[in-house]
Amino acid sequence: MEKLDYFDELGEVALGSRLKRLSDRIMSEALNVYKHMGQDIQPKWFTLMSLLYEKKSVSIVEASDLLGLSQPCISQFSKELIKNNLVKASPDANDLRRKILSLTPKGRKKYKNMEPVRNAVKLAAISLCEEVEHDFYQSIKQFEKALSKKTLYQRTLEKYHD
């Protein structure tokens, strides 16, 4: 007997909750992969570590803009990474209120050592995305583009007032 999913009954009105559930599941599975491979890292840190590895150093504001995450979110991740000696925060020479983030030598080494795992996760994720009728990743990009053109808020008000 197939398990019932109440989200199917709610449909698109529960889209945010369904995407959150999917995101939580993917993050949990990525954590299982990292643990299995002996990597002591949180999946939620990956994008910030990747950005710092590529750009060498960025401010919290720059990281927020480049990753499309809130500044409080970047601050939280950076604090966790600093606590684990993977990232350091230095005052900006031009503005002492701003912090410049960069990977520590330990963080650079850990990121580099994870390359085989990252590549395997990437191939697995591509496989998952391509397995659905329309390439899921491309669909997400199109969805985000549509949301940028007109937000859910704007669309809701239009529908409500129609």
N, C-alpha and C positions, 0 to 999 in steps of 0.2 A: 504494500500500500504506500502510495506516494505521500510524503509529509506535506501538510498544508502550510503555506506561508502567508501570513496575514498581510504582508506587504503587497502581495498579488491582488488582494481585495482592495487595498487602499490605492493602488496604482501610482500615478505620477505625483499625487499630492504628498506622498511620502518619499519622494526622490532623494532629498537630502539625507534622510535617515537610512535609506537603502544604500546610498553611496558611502555613508559613514560605516555601515556594517561591512561593506565590501572592503573598504580601506583598512578597517581593523583586522579583518581576516588576512589580507595580504601582508600587513605588518607583522602579524603573529606568525605567519608561515615563514616570512623572511627571517624573523628572530630564530625560529627553529633551524633554518638553514645555517645561520651564523653560529649558533651553538654547536650544531653537529660538526661544523668545520673548525671548531675551536677558536672562533672569533668572538672576542668579548666586546661587542658593540651593539648599539641600539639602531634598528633600521631608521628610526625617525631622524637620526643624526646624519644619515648618508648624504642628503642633498647639500647640507651646509659644509660637510667635510669635503665633498667633491668640488664645490664652489671654491673653497679655500685652497684646495690642492691646485686647481687650475689658475686661479687669479692671484695666488700667493697671499694677498691680504685684502680685506674689505671692511668697511665700517658696518655697523649693525643696520643703518639705514640703507646702504647699498645692498647688503645681503637681503634685506626685506624686499627691496624693489626687484632685484634679480630673480628671487625665488617666488615672489608673489605671496609671501607669508607675512603675517603681522610682525611689527617690531617686538612686541612682548614675546611672541613665539620664538623669534630668533634669539632674543635675550635669554629665554629659558634654556634653549638648546645649547647656547654658548656657555652658560653657567655650568650645565651638566658636563660639557666637553672640557671645560677648564678644570672642573673637579677631578676629572679622569686624566688630567695632564695631556690631553690631545690637542687642545687649543689654548692660545694665550691671547690676552686682551691688553693692548698697549694704548696709552693716551695718544691722540692725534696731535702732532707737532703744531698744527695750525689752529686747533680748537681742542683745548684740554677736556672739554665736556664730552667729546666724542671718543669712542673706543674703536680701535682698529683690531680686527680679529685676524689671526693667522694660525696655521697649524704649528704645533711644537715639533721638534725632531721625532718624538715618539709618535705623534699624530701622522706625520708624513710617512713614517715607516709602516705604521699600521695600515694606512690607506693603500700604500703601494703593495703590501703583502696580501691585501684582500683582492687584488686584481683577478686572480683565477676564479674566486668565488663570485665577484661582481659580474664577470663575463658569463658564468654559468647561470646566474640569476637573470641576467639580461636576456639570454637565449630562451630561458624558460618563460619569461614574461612575454617575449615576442611570440612564442609558440601559443601561449594562452590567448593573446590578443587576436592572433590570426585564426584561431580555431572557431571563433564565432562568425556569424553570417557576414557581418561587415567588420573590418578591422577595428577592434574596440578602441585601441589607442588613438587612431585617426578620428574615430567618432567622438572621443572625449575632447580632442583638440577642436573639432568643429563645434561641439557643444559650448566650450569655453569662449570661442569666437562669437557665437550667437549671444551668449550671456553678456559679453563685452559690448555688443551693439545695443542691446536693450536688456536691462536687468530683470530679474524675476519680479522685483518690486514694481518696476514700471509696467511690466506686462500684466501683473495682477491688478493694478489700479485701472488699466485700460479695460480689462475684462469685467471688473466689478462695475465700472461706470457705463458699460455698454448696455 
